[in-house]
Amino acid sequence: MEKIAATSLSFFKHVRNSKPYNELPAFLFGESMGGLATMLMYFQSEPSTWTG
């Protein structure tokens, strides 16, 4: 599960660095197993990453 979270976080950071998306709010949402993945993503990232 940690590998899924790390891969998702890597993809998020790649998209976040794109011009149209770097100014938008960023937030996490997950349900059931997705909730676990989003929680792990949060713990693997800087808190300032999430602005929404």
mmCIF entry with sequence, helices, sheets and N, C-alpha, C, O atoms, coordinates in Angstrom:
data_MODEL
# 
_entry.id   MODEL 
# 
_entity.id                         1 
_entity.type                       polymer 
_entity.pdbx_number_of_molecules   1 
# 
_entity_poly.entity_id                      1 
_entity_poly.type                           'polypeptide(L)' 
_entity_poly.nstd_linkage                   no 
_entity_poly.nstd_monomer                   no 
_entity_poly.pdbx_seq_one_letter_code       MEKIAATSLSFFKHVRNSKPYNELPAFLFGESMGGLATMLMYFQSEPSTWTG 
_entity_poly.pdbx_seq_one_letter_code_can   MEKIAATSLSFFKHVRNSKPYNELPAFLFGESMGGLATMLMYFQSEPSTWTG 
_entity_poly.pdbx_strand_id                 A 
# 
loop_
_entity_poly_seq.entity_id 
_entity_poly_seq.num 
_entity_poly_seq.mon_id 
_entity_poly_seq.hetero 
1 1  MET n 
1 2  GLU n 
1 3  LYS n 
1 4  ILE n 
1 5  ALA n 
1 6  ALA n 
1 7  THR n 
1 8  SER n 
1 9  LEU n 
1 10 SER n 
1 11 PHE n 
1 12 PHE n 
1 13 LYS n 
1 14 HIS n 
1 15 VAL n 
1 16 ARG n 
1 17 ASN n 
1 18 SER n 
1 19 LYS n 
1 20 PRO n 
1 21 TYR n 
1 22 ASN n 
1 23 GLU n 
1 24 LEU n 
1 25 PRO n 
1 26 ALA n 
1 27 PHE n 
1 28 LEU n 
1 29 PHE n 
1 30 GLY n 
1 31 GLU n 
1 32 SER n 
1 33 MET n 
1 34 GLY n 
1 35 GLY n 
1 36 LEU n 
1 37 ALA n 
1 38 THR n 
1 39 MET n 
1 40 LEU n 
1 41 MET n 
1 42 TYR n 
1 43 PHE n 
1 44 GLN n 
1 45 SER n 
1 46 GLU n 
1 47 PRO n 
1 48 SER n 
1 49 THR n 
1 50 TRP n 
1 51 THR n 
1 52 GLY n 
# 
_struct_asym.id          A 
_struct_asym.entity_id   1 
# 
loop_
_struct_conf.conf_type_id 
_struct_conf.id 
_struct_conf.pdbx_PDB_helix_id 
_struct_conf.beg_label_comp_id 
_struct_conf.beg_label_asym_id 
_struct_conf.beg_label_seq_id 
_struct_conf.pdbx_beg_PDB_ins_code 
_struct_conf.end_label_comp_id 
_struct_conf.end_label_asym_id 
_struct_conf.end_label_seq_id 
_struct_conf.pdbx_end_PDB_ins_code 
_struct_conf.beg_auth_comp_id 
_struct_conf.beg_auth_asym_id 
_struct_conf.beg_auth_seq_id 
_struct_conf.end_auth_comp_id 
_struct_conf.end_auth_asym_id 
_struct_conf.end_auth_seq_id 
_struct_conf.pdbx_PDB_helix_class 
_struct_conf.details 
_struct_conf.pdbx_PDB_helix_length 
HELX_P HELX_P1 AA1 GLU A 2  ? ARG A 16 ? GLU A 2  ARG A 16 1 ? 15 
HELX_P HELX_P2 AA2 MET A 33 ? PHE A 43 ? MET A 33 PHE A 43 1 ? 11 
HELX_P HELX_P3 AA3 PRO A 47 ? THR A 49 ? PRO A 47 THR A 49 5 ? 3  
# 
_struct_conf_type.id          HELX_P 
_struct_conf_type.criteria    ? 
_struct_conf_type.reference   ? 
# 
loop_
_atom_site.group_PDB 
_atom_site.id 
_atom_site.type_symbol 
_atom_site.label_atom_id 
_atom_site.label_alt_id 
_atom_site.label_comp_id 
_atom_site.label_asym_id 
_atom_site.label_entity_id 
_atom_site.label_seq_id 
_atom_site.pdbx_PDB_ins_code 
_atom_site.Cartn_x 
_atom_site.Cartn_y 
_atom_site.Cartn_z 
_atom_site.occupancy 
_atom_site.B_iso_or_equiv 
_atom_site.pdbx_formal_charge 
_atom_site.auth_seq_id 
_atom_site.auth_comp_id 
_atom_site.auth_asym_id 
_atom_site.auth_atom_id 
_atom_site.pdbx_PDB_model_num 
ATOM 1   N N  . MET A 1 1  ? 0.825   -1.191 0.000   1.00 0.00 ? 1  MET A N  1 
ATOM 2   C CA . MET A 1 1  ? 0.000   0.000  0.000   1.00 0.00 ? 1  MET A CA 1 
ATOM 3   C C  . MET A 1 1  ? 0.875   1.262  0.000   1.00 0.00 ? 1  MET A C  1 
ATOM 4   O O  . MET A 1 1  ? 0.516   2.272  -0.606  1.00 0.00 ? 1  MET A O  1 
ATOM 5   N N  . GLU A 1 2  ? 2.014   1.196  0.679   1.00 0.00 ? 2  GLU A N  1 
ATOM 6   C CA . GLU A 1 2  ? 2.903   2.365  0.695   1.00 0.00 ? 2  GLU A CA 1 
ATOM 7   C C  . GLU A 1 2  ? 3.446   2.677  -0.696  1.00 0.00 ? 2  GLU A C  1 
ATOM 8   O O  . GLU A 1 2  ? 3.678   3.840  -1.026  1.00 0.00 ? 2  GLU A O  1 
ATOM 9   N N  . LYS A 1 3  ? 3.648   1.643  -1.512  1.00 0.00 ? 3  LYS A N  1 
ATOM 10  C CA . LYS A 1 3  ? 4.123   1.865  -2.880  1.00 0.00 ? 3  LYS A CA 1 
ATOM 11  C C  . LYS A 1 3  ? 3.046   2.561  -3.711  1.00 0.00 ? 3  LYS A C  1 
ATOM 12  O O  . LYS A 1 3  ? 3.361   3.426  -4.528  1.00 0.00 ? 3  LYS A O  1 
ATOM 13  N N  . ILE A 1 4  ? 1.794   2.197  -3.513  1.00 0.00 ? 4  ILE A N  1 
ATOM 14  C CA . ILE A 1 4  ? 0.684   2.861  -4.214  1.00 0.00 ? 4  ILE A CA 1 
ATOM 15  C C  . ILE A 1 4  ? 0.641   4.336  -3.829  1.00 0.00 ? 4  ILE A C  1 
ATOM 16  O O  . ILE A 1 4  ? 0.493   5.205  -4.689  1.00 0.00 ? 4  ILE A O  1 
ATOM 17  N N  . ALA A 1 5  ? 0.771   4.612  -2.541  1.00 0.00 ? 5  ALA A N  1 
ATOM 18  C CA . ALA A 1 5  ? 0.746   5.998  -2.073  1.00 0.00 ? 5  ALA A CA 1 
ATOM 19  C C  . ALA A 1 5  ? 1.931   6.785  -2.630  1.00 0.00 ? 5  ALA A C  1 
ATOM 20  O O  . ALA A 1 5  ? 1.768   7.933  -3.043  1.00 0.00 ? 5  ALA A O  1 
ATOM 21  N N  . ALA A 1 6  ? 3.105   6.189  -2.647  1.00 0.00 ? 6  ALA A N  1 
ATOM 22  C CA . ALA A 1 6  ? 4.295   6.881  -3.162  1.00 0.00 ? 6  ALA A CA 1 
ATOM 23  C C  . ALA A 1 6  ? 4.166   7.156  -4.658  1.00 0.00 ? 6  ALA A C  1 
ATOM 24  O O  . ALA A 1 6  ? 4.551   8.226  -5.128  1.00 0.00 ? 6  ALA A O  1 
ATOM 25  N N  . THR A 1 7  ? 3.628   6.196  -5.404  1.00 0.00 ? 7  THR A N  1 
ATOM 26  C CA . THR A 1 7  ? 3.434   6.386  -6.842  1.00 0.00 ? 7  THR A CA 1 
ATOM 27  C C  . THR A 1 7  ? 2.408   7.476  -7.106  1.00 0.00 ? 7  THR A C  1 
ATOM 28  O O  . THR A 1 7  ? 2.603   8.318  -7.982  1.00 0.00 ? 7  THR A O  1 
ATOM 29  N N  . SER A 1 8  ? 1.318   7.462  -6.352  1.00 0.00 ? 8  SER A N  1 
ATOM 30  C CA . SER A 1 8  ? 0.278   8.486  -6.513  1.00 0.00 ? 8  SER A CA 1 
ATOM 31  C C  . SER A 1 8  ? 0.810   9.866  -6.156  1.00 0.00 ? 8  SER A C  1 
ATOM 32  O O  . SER A 1 8  ? 0.498   10.847 -6.832  1.00 0.00 ? 8  SER A O  1 
ATOM 33  N N  . LEU A 1 9  ? 1.603   9.948  -5.112  1.00 0.00 ? 9  LEU A N  1 
ATOM 34  C CA . LEU A 1 9  ? 2.187   11.222 -4.710  1.00 0.00 ? 9  LEU A CA 1 
ATOM 35  C C  . LEU A 1 9  ? 3.163   11.734 -5.769  1.00 0.00 ? 9  LEU A C  1 
ATOM 36  O O  . LEU A 1 9  ? 3.204   12.932 -6.049  1.00 0.00 ? 9  LEU A O  1 
ATOM 37  N N  . SER A 1 10 ? 3.933   10.845 -6.346  1.00 0.00 ? 10 SER A N  1 
ATOM 38  C CA . SER A 1 10 ? 4.855   11.233 -7.413  1.00 0.00 ? 10 SER A CA 1 
ATOM 39  C C  . SER A 1 10 ? 4.094   11.781 -8.616  1.00 0.00 ? 10 SER A C  1 
ATOM 40  O O  . SER A 1 10 ? 4.486   12.797 -9.189  1.00 0.00 ? 10 SER A O  1 
ATOM 41  N N  . PHE A 1 11 ? 3.014   11.118 -8.997  1.00 0.00 ? 11 PHE A N  1 
ATOM 42  C CA . PHE A 1 11 ? 2.188   11.591 -10.108 1.00 0.00 ? 11 PHE A CA 1 
ATOM 43  C C  . PHE A 1 11 ? 1.573   12.945 -9.773  1.00 0.00 ? 11 PHE A C  1 
ATOM 44  O O  . PHE A 1 11 ? 1.557   13.846 -10.612 1.00 0.00 ? 11 PHE A O  1 
ATOM 45  N N  . PHE A 1 12 ? 1.067   13.090 -8.551  1.00 0.00 ? 12 PHE A N  1 
ATOM 46  C CA . PHE A 1 12 ? 0.478   14.365 -8.130  1.00 0.00 ? 12 PHE A CA 1 
ATOM 47  C C  . PHE A 1 12 ? 1.498   15.494 -8.244  1.00 0.00 ? 12 PHE A C  1 
ATOM 48  O O  . PHE A 1 12 ? 1.182   16.563 -8.766  1.00 0.00 ? 12 PHE A O  1 
ATOM 49  N N  . LYS A 1 13 ? 2.711   15.266 -7.763  1.00 0.00 ? 13 LYS A N  1 
ATOM 50  C CA . LYS A 1 13 ? 3.741   16.308 -7.813  1.00 0.00 ? 13 LYS A CA 1 
ATOM 51  C C  . LYS A 1 13 ? 4.092   16.672 -9.250  1.00 0.00 ? 13 LYS A C  1 
ATOM 52  O O  . LYS A 1 13 ? 4.343   17.839 -9.553  1.00 0.00 ? 13 LYS A O  1 
ATOM 53  N N  . HIS A 1 14 ? 4.111   15.687 -10.129 1.00 0.00 ? 14 HIS A N  1 
ATOM 54  C CA . HIS A 1 14 ? 4.388   15.947 -11.546 1.00 0.00 ? 14 HIS A CA 1 
ATOM 55  C C  . HIS A 1 14 ? 3.297   16.840 -12.146 1.00 0.00 ? 14 HIS A C  1 
ATOM 56  O O  . HIS A 1 14 ? 3.600   17.815 -12.834 1.00 0.00 ? 14 HIS A O  1 
ATOM 57  N N  . VAL A 1 15 ? 2.044   16.509 -11.886 1.00 0.00 ? 15 VAL A N  1 
ATOM 58  C CA . VAL A 1 15 ? 0.929   17.310 -12.408 1.00 0.00 ? 15 VAL A CA 1 
ATOM 59  C C  . VAL A 1 15 ? 0.914   18.681 -11.748 1.00 0.00 ? 15 VAL A C  1 
ATOM 60  O O  . VAL A 1 15 ? 0.654   19.688 -12.407 1.00 0.00 ? 15 VAL A O  1 
ATOM 61  N N  . ARG A 1 16 ? 1.186   18.721 -10.469 1.00 0.00 ? 16 ARG A N  1 
ATOM 62  C CA . ARG A 1 16 ? 1.148   19.977 -9.708  1.00 0.00 ? 16 ARG A CA 1 
ATOM 63  C C  . ARG A 1 16 ? 2.165   20.987 -10.237 1.00 0.00 ? 16 ARG A C  1 
ATOM 64  O O  . ARG A 1 16 ? 1.931   22.193 -10.154 1.00 0.00 ? 16 ARG A O  1 
ATOM 65  N N  . ASN A 1 17 ? 3.259   20.529 -10.765 1.00 0.00 ? 17 ASN A N  1 
ATOM 66  C CA . ASN A 1 17 ? 4.283   21.419 -11.304 1.00 0.00 ? 17 ASN A CA 1 
ATOM 67  C C  . ASN A 1 17 ? 3.941   21.943 -12.687 1.00 0.00 ? 17 ASN A C  1 
ATOM 68  O O  . ASN A 1 17 ? 4.656   22.796 -13.213 1.00 0.00 ? 17 ASN A O  1 
ATOM 69  N N  . SER A 1 18 ? 2.863   21.452 -13.289 1.00 0.00 ? 18 SER A N  1 
ATOM 70  C CA . SER A 1 18 ? 2.422   21.938 -14.600 1.00 0.00 ? 18 SER A CA 1 
ATOM 71  C C  . SER A 1 18 ? 1.776   23.302 -14.452 1.00 0.00 ? 18 SER A C  1 
ATOM 72  O O  . SER A 1 18 ? 1.107   23.580 -13.456 1.00 0.00 ? 18 SER A O  1 
ATOM 73  N N  . LYS A 1 19 ? 1.976   24.140 -15.436 1.00 0.00 ? 19 LYS A N  1 
ATOM 74  C CA . LYS A 1 19 ? 1.495   25.521 -15.390 1.00 0.00 ? 19 LYS A CA 1 
ATOM 75  C C  . LYS A 1 19 ? -0.002  25.652 -15.072 1.00 0.00 ? 19 LYS A C  1 
ATOM 76  O O  . LYS A 1 19 ? -0.342  26.445 -14.195 1.00 0.00 ? 19 LYS A O  1 
ATOM 77  N N  . PRO A 1 20 ? -0.904  24.933 -15.722 1.00 0.00 ? 20 PRO A N  1 
ATOM 78  C CA . PRO A 1 20 ? -2.324  25.192 -15.437 1.00 0.00 ? 20 PRO A CA 1 
ATOM 79  C C  . PRO A 1 20 ? -2.774  24.744 -14.041 1.00 0.00 ? 20 PRO A C  1 
ATOM 80  O O  . PRO A 1 20 ? -3.831  25.167 -13.572 1.00 0.00 ? 20 PRO A O  1 
ATOM 81  N N  . TYR A 1 21 ? -1.992  23.903 -13.379 1.00 0.00 ? 21 TYR A N  1 
ATOM 82  C CA . TYR A 1 21 ? -2.454  23.323 -12.119 1.00 0.00 ? 21 TYR A CA 1 
ATOM 83  C C  . TYR A 1 21 ? -1.726  23.832 -10.882 1.00 0.00 ? 21 TYR A C  1 
ATOM 84  O O  . TYR A 1 21 ? -2.160  23.548 -9.765  1.00 0.00 ? 21 TYR A O  1 
ATOM 85  N N  . ASN A 1 22 ? -0.640  24.572 -11.042 1.00 0.00 ? 22 ASN A N  1 
ATOM 86  C CA . ASN A 1 22 ? 0.154   24.942 -9.866  1.00 0.00 ? 22 ASN A CA 1 
ATOM 87  C C  . ASN A 1 22 ? -0.498  26.016 -9.001  1.00 0.00 ? 22 ASN A C  1 
ATOM 88  O O  . ASN A 1 22 ? -0.052  26.237 -7.875  1.00 0.00 ? 22 ASN A O  1 
ATOM 89  N N  . GLU A 1 23 ? -1.524  26.681 -9.483  1.00 0.00 ? 23 GLU A N  1 
ATOM 90  C CA . GLU A 1 23 ? -2.196  27.721 -8.695  1.00 0.00 ? 23 GLU A CA 1 
ATOM 91  C C  . GLU A 1 23 ? -3.494  27.228 -8.053  1.00 0.00 ? 23 GLU A C  1 
ATOM 92  O O  . GLU A 1 23 ? -4.080  27.934 -7.233  1.00 0.00 ? 23 GLU A O  1 
ATOM 93  N N  . LEU A 1 24 ? -3.948  26.032 -8.412  1.00 0.00 ? 24 LEU A N  1 
ATOM 94  C CA . LEU A 1 24 ? -5.214  25.515 -7.896  1.00 0.00 ? 24 LEU A CA 1 
ATOM 95  C C  . LEU A 1 24 ? -5.039  24.932 -6.500  1.00 0.00 ? 24 LEU A C  1 
ATOM 96  O O  . LEU A 1 24 ? -3.943  24.489 -6.157  1.00 0.00 ? 24 LEU A O  1 
ATOM 97  N N  . PRO A 1 25 ? -6.098  24.923 -5.683  1.00 0.00 ? 25 PRO A N  1 
ATOM 98  C CA . PRO A 1 25 ? -6.017  24.284 -4.376  1.00 0.00 ? 25 PRO A CA 1 
ATOM 99  C C  . PRO A 1 25 ? -5.756  22.783 -4.525  1.00 0.00 ? 25 PRO A C  1 
ATOM 100 O O  . PRO A 1 25 ? -6.216  22.160 -5.481  1.00 0.00 ? 25 PRO A O  1 
ATOM 101 N N  . ALA A 1 26 ? -5.036  22.223 -3.600  1.00 0.00 ? 26 ALA A N  1 
ATOM 102 C CA . ALA A 1 26 ? -4.741  20.788 -3.613  1.00 0.00 ? 26 ALA A CA 1 
ATOM 103 C C  . ALA A 1 26 ? -5.250  20.174 -2.315  1.00 0.00 ? 26 ALA A C  1 
ATOM 104 O O  . ALA A 1 26 ? -4.937  20.651 -1.224  1.00 0.00 ? 26 ALA A O  1 
ATOM 105 N N  . PHE A 1 27 ? -6.031  19.122 -2.445  1.00 0.00 ? 27 PHE A N  1 
ATOM 106 C CA . PHE A 1 27 ? -6.555  18.457 -1.262  1.00 0.00 ? 27 PHE A CA 1 
ATOM 107 C C  . PHE A 1 27 ? -6.606  16.958 -1.500  1.00 0.00 ? 27 PHE A C  1 
ATOM 108 O O  . PHE A 1 27 ? -6.497  16.489 -2.634  1.00 0.00 ? 27 PHE A O  1 
ATOM 109 N N  . LEU A 1 28 ? -6.772  16.219 -0.420  1.00 0.00 ? 28 LEU A N  1 
ATOM 110 C CA . LEU A 1 28 ? -6.848  14.762 -0.480  1.00 0.00 ? 28 LEU A CA 1 
ATOM 111 C C  . LEU A 1 28 ? -8.262  14.316 -0.147  1.00 0.00 ? 28 LEU A C  1 
ATOM 112 O O  . LEU A 1 28 ? -8.930  14.907 0.701   1.00 0.00 ? 28 LEU A O  1 
ATOM 113 N N  . PHE A 1 29 ? -8.708  13.270 -0.821  1.00 0.00 ? 29 PHE A N  1 
ATOM 114 C CA . PHE A 1 29 ? -9.994  12.661 -0.518  1.00 0.00 ? 29 PHE A CA 1 
ATOM 115 C C  . PHE A 1 29 ? -9.892  11.182 -0.823  1.00 0.00 ? 29 PHE A C  1 
ATOM 116 O O  . PHE A 1 29 ? -9.426  10.799 -1.896  1.00 0.00 ? 29 PHE A O  1 
ATOM 117 N N  . GLY A 1 30 ? -10.312 10.365 0.089   1.00 0.00 ? 30 GLY A N  1 
ATOM 118 C CA . GLY A 1 30 ? -10.314 8.927  -0.143  1.00 0.00 ? 30 GLY A CA 1 
ATOM 119 C C  . GLY A 1 30 ? -11.341 8.250  0.730   1.00 0.00 ? 30 GLY A C  1 
ATOM 120 O O  . GLY A 1 30 ? -11.708 8.748  1.794   1.00 0.00 ? 30 GLY A O  1 
ATOM 121 N N  . GLU A 1 31 ? -11.799 7.102  0.261   1.00 0.00 ? 31 GLU A N  1 
ATOM 122 C CA . GLU A 1 31 ? -12.802 6.338  0.992   1.00 0.00 ? 31 GLU A CA 1 
ATOM 123 C C  . GLU A 1 31 ? -12.344 4.889  1.047   1.00 0.00 ? 31 GLU A C  1 
ATOM 124 O O  . GLU A 1 31 ? -11.851 4.350  0.056   1.00 0.00 ? 31 GLU A O  1 
ATOM 125 N N  . SER A 1 32 ? -12.503 4.267  2.190   1.00 0.00 ? 32 SER A N  1 
ATOM 126 C CA . SER A 1 32 ? -12.138 2.875  2.389   1.00 0.00 ? 32 SER A CA 1 
ATOM 127 C C  . SER A 1 32 ? -10.638 2.684  2.129   1.00 0.00 ? 32 SER A C  1 
ATOM 128 O O  . SER A 1 32 ? -9.827  3.334  2.789   1.00 0.00 ? 32 SER A O  1 
ATOM 129 N N  . MET A 1 33 ? -10.250 1.828  1.204   1.00 0.00 ? 33 MET A N  1 
ATOM 130 C CA . MET A 1 33 ? -8.824  1.618  0.947   1.00 0.00 ? 33 MET A CA 1 
ATOM 131 C C  . MET A 1 33 ? -8.181  2.877  0.363   1.00 0.00 ? 33 MET A C  1 
ATOM 132 O O  . MET A 1 33 ? -7.000  3.135  0.596   1.00 0.00 ? 33 MET A O  1 
ATOM 133 N N  . GLY A 1 34 ? -8.949  3.658  -0.391  1.00 0.00 ? 34 GLY A N  1 
ATOM 134 C CA . GLY A 1 34 ? -8.447  4.936  -0.898  1.00 0.00 ? 34 GLY A CA 1 
ATOM 135 C C  . GLY A 1 34 ? -8.148  5.901  0.235   1.00 0.00 ? 34 GLY A C  1 
ATOM 136 O O  . GLY A 1 34 ? -7.242  6.727  0.125   1.00 0.00 ? 34 GLY A O  1 
ATOM 137 N N  . GLY A 1 35 ? -8.902  5.805  1.323   1.00 0.00 ? 35 GLY A N  1 
ATOM 138 C CA . GLY A 1 35 ? -8.630  6.621  2.501   1.00 0.00 ? 35 GLY A CA 1 
ATOM 139 C C  . GLY A 1 35 ? -7.277  6.294  3.108   1.00 0.00 ? 35 GLY A C  1 
ATOM 140 O O  . GLY A 1 35 ? -6.552  7.182  3.555   1.00 0.00 ? 35 GLY A O  1 
ATOM 141 N N  . LEU A 1 36 ? -6.947  5.016  3.118   1.00 0.00 ? 36 LEU A N  1 
ATOM 142 C CA . LEU A 1 36 ? -5.629  4.607  3.605   1.00 0.00 ? 36 LEU A CA 1 
ATOM 143 C C  . LEU A 1 36 ? -4.533  5.143  2.694   1.00 0.00 ? 36 LEU A C  1 
ATOM 144 O O  . LEU A 1 36 ? -3.509  5.633  3.170   1.00 0.00 ? 36 LEU A O  1 
ATOM 145 N N  . ALA A 1 37 ? -4.747  5.048  1.382   1.00 0.00 ? 37 ALA A N  1 
ATOM 146 C CA . ALA A 1 37 ? -3.747  5.548  0.432   1.00 0.00 ? 37 ALA A CA 1 
ATOM 147 C C  . ALA A 1 37 ? -3.553  7.049  0.592   1.00 0.00 ? 37 ALA A C  1 
ATOM 148 O O  . ALA A 1 37 ? -2.418  7.525  0.582   1.00 0.00 ? 37 ALA A O  1 
ATOM 149 N N  . THR A 1 38 ? -4.640  7.807  0.739   1.00 0.00 ? 38 THR A N  1 
ATOM 150 C CA . THR A 1 38 ? -4.503  9.254  0.892   1.00 0.00 ? 38 THR A CA 1 
ATOM 151 C C  . THR A 1 38 ? -3.849  9.618  2.220   1.00 0.00 ? 38 THR A C  1 
ATOM 152 O O  . THR A 1 38 ? -3.085  10.581 2.289   1.00 0.00 ? 38 THR A O  1 
ATOM 153 N N  . MET A 1 39 ? -4.139  8.863  3.269   1.00 0.00 ? 39 MET A N  1 
ATOM 154 C CA . MET A 1 39 ? -3.492  9.120  4.555   1.00 0.00 ? 39 MET A CA 1 
ATOM 155 C C  . MET A 1 39 ? -1.983  8.893  4.438   1.00 0.00 ? 39 MET A C  1 
ATOM 156 O O  . MET A 1 39 ? -1.192  9.683  4.954   1.00 0.00 ? 39 MET A O  1 
ATOM 157 N N  . LEU A 1 40 ? -1.591  7.821  3.765   1.00 0.00 ? 40 LEU A N  1 
ATOM 158 C CA . LEU A 1 40 ? -0.165  7.559  3.573   1.00 0.00 ? 40 LEU A CA 1 
ATOM 159 C C  . LEU A 1 40 ? 0.482   8.623  2.696   1.00 0.00 ? 40 LEU A C  1 
ATOM 160 O O  . LEU A 1 40 ? 1.623   9.016  2.937   1.00 0.00 ? 40 LEU A O  1 
ATOM 161 N N  . MET A 1 41 ? -0.239  9.093  1.678   1.00 0.00 ? 41 MET A N  1 
ATOM 162 C CA . MET A 1 41 ? 0.284   10.184 0.842   1.00 0.00 ? 41 MET A CA 1 
ATOM 163 C C  . MET A 1 41 ? 0.543   11.421 1.698   1.00 0.00 ? 41 MET A C  1 
ATOM 164 O O  . MET A 1 41 ? 1.564   12.090 1.541   1.00 0.00 ? 41 MET A O  1 
ATOM 165 N N  . TYR A 1 42 ? -0.382  11.718 2.598   1.00 0.00 ? 42 TYR A N  1 
ATOM 166 C CA . TYR A 1 42 ? -0.215  12.883 3.466   1.00 0.00 ? 42 TYR A CA 1 
ATOM 167 C C  . TYR A 1 42 ? 1.028   12.730 4.344   1.00 0.00 ? 42 TYR A C  1 
ATOM 168 O O  . TYR A 1 42 ? 1.808   13.670 4.494   1.00 0.00 ? 42 TYR A O  1 
ATOM 169 N N  . PHE A 1 43 ? 1.207   11.549 4.917   1.00 0.00 ? 43 PHE A N  1 
ATOM 170 C CA . PHE A 1 43 ? 2.350   11.328 5.800   1.00 0.00 ? 43 PHE A CA 1 
ATOM 171 C C  . PHE A 1 43 ? 3.679   11.313 5.047   1.00 0.00 ? 43 PHE A C  1 
ATOM 172 O O  . PHE A 1 43 ? 4.723   11.568 5.648   1.00 0.00 ? 43 PHE A O  1 
ATOM 173 N N  . GLN A 1 44 ? 3.663   11.018 3.743   1.00 0.00 ? 44 GLN A N  1 
ATOM 174 C CA . GLN A 1 44 ? 4.885   10.982 2.945   1.00 0.00 ? 44 GLN A CA 1 
ATOM 175 C C  . GLN A 1 44 ? 5.222   12.339 2.330   1.00 0.00 ? 44 GLN A C  1 
ATOM 176 O O  . GLN A 1 44 ? 6.249   12.472 1.665   1.00 0.00 ? 44 GLN A O  1 
ATOM 177 N N  . SER A 1 45 ? 4.379   13.340 2.538   1.00 0.00 ? 45 SER A N  1 
ATOM 178 C CA . SER A 1 45 ? 4.590   14.641 1.896   1.00 0.00 ? 45 SER A CA 1 
ATOM 179 C C  . SER A 1 45 ? 4.737   15.741 2.945   1.00 0.00 ? 45 SER A C  1 
ATOM 180 O O  . SER A 1 45 ? 4.492   15.534 4.134   1.00 0.00 ? 45 SER A O  1 
ATOM 181 N N  . GLU A 1 46 ? 5.140   16.903 2.471   1.00 0.00 ? 46 GLU A N  1 
ATOM 182 C CA . GLU A 1 46 ? 5.189   18.085 3.330   1.00 0.00 ? 46 GLU A CA 1 
ATOM 183 C C  . GLU A 1 46 ? 3.752   18.574 3.555   1.00 0.00 ? 46 GLU A C  1 
ATOM 184 O O  . GLU A 1 46 ? 2.965   18.584 2.609   1.00 0.00 ? 46 GLU A O  1 
ATOM 185 N N  . PRO A 1 47 ? 3.392   18.975 4.766   1.00 0.00 ? 47 PRO A N  1 
ATOM 186 C CA . PRO A 1 47 ? 2.030   19.454 5.011   1.00 0.00 ? 47 PRO A CA 1 
ATOM 187 C C  . PRO A 1 47 ? 1.630   20.640 4.138   1.00 0.00 ? 47 PRO A C  1 
ATOM 188 O O  . PRO A 1 47 ? 0.450   20.801 3.826   1.00 0.00 ? 47 PRO A O  1 
ATOM 189 N N  . SER A 1 48 ? 2.581   21.462 3.742   1.00 0.00 ? 48 SER A N  1 
ATOM 190 C CA . SER A 1 48 ? 2.262   22.628 2.912   1.00 0.00 ? 48 SER A CA 1 
ATOM 191 C C  . SER A 1 48 ? 1.871   22.239 1.486   1.00 0.00 ? 48 SER A C  1 
ATOM 192 O O  . SER A 1 48 ? 1.422   23.088 0.716   1.00 0.00 ? 48 SER A O  1 
ATOM 193 N N  . THR A 1 49 ? 2.036   20.968 1.128   1.00 0.00 ? 49 THR A N  1 
ATOM 194 C CA . THR A 1 49 ? 1.647   20.486 -0.202  1.00 0.00 ? 49 THR A CA 1 
ATOM 195 C C  . THR A 1 49 ? 0.147   20.623 -0.403  1.00 0.00 ? 49 THR A C  1 
ATOM 196 O O  . THR A 1 49 ? -0.317  20.909 -1.507  1.00 0.00 ? 49 THR A O  1 
ATOM 197 N N  . TRP A 1 50 ? -0.597  20.418 0.657   1.00 0.00 ? 50 TRP A N  1 
ATOM 198 C CA . TRP A 1 50 ? -2.062  20.369 0.574   1.00 0.00 ? 50 TRP A CA 1 
ATOM 199 C C  . TRP A 1 50 ? -2.634  21.706 1.020   1.00 0.00 ? 50 TRP A C  1 
ATOM 200 O O  . TRP A 1 50 ? -2.493  22.101 2.177   1.00 0.00 ? 50 TRP A O  1 
ATOM 201 N N  . THR A 1 51 ? -3.275  22.388 0.097   1.00 0.00 ? 51 THR A N  1 
ATOM 202 C CA . THR A 1 51 ? -3.726  23.758 0.350   1.00 0.00 ? 51 THR A CA 1 
ATOM 203 C C  . THR A 1 51 ? -5.236  23.908 0.314   1.00 0.00 ? 51 THR A C  1 
ATOM 204 O O  . THR A 1 51 ? -5.747  24.998 0.571   1.00 0.00 ? 51 THR A O  1 
ATOM 205 N N  . GLY A 1 52 ? -5.948  22.867 0.010   1.00 0.00 ? 52 GLY A N  1 
ATOM 206 C CA . GLY A 1 52 ? -7.403  22.961 -0.125  1.00 0.00 ? 52 GLY A CA 1 
ATOM 207 C C  . GLY A 1 52 ? -8.109  22.532 1.123   1.00 0.00 ? 52 GLY A C  1 
ATOM 208 O O  . GLY A 1 52 ? -9.339  22.551 1.175   1.00 0.00 ? 52 GLY A O  1 
# 
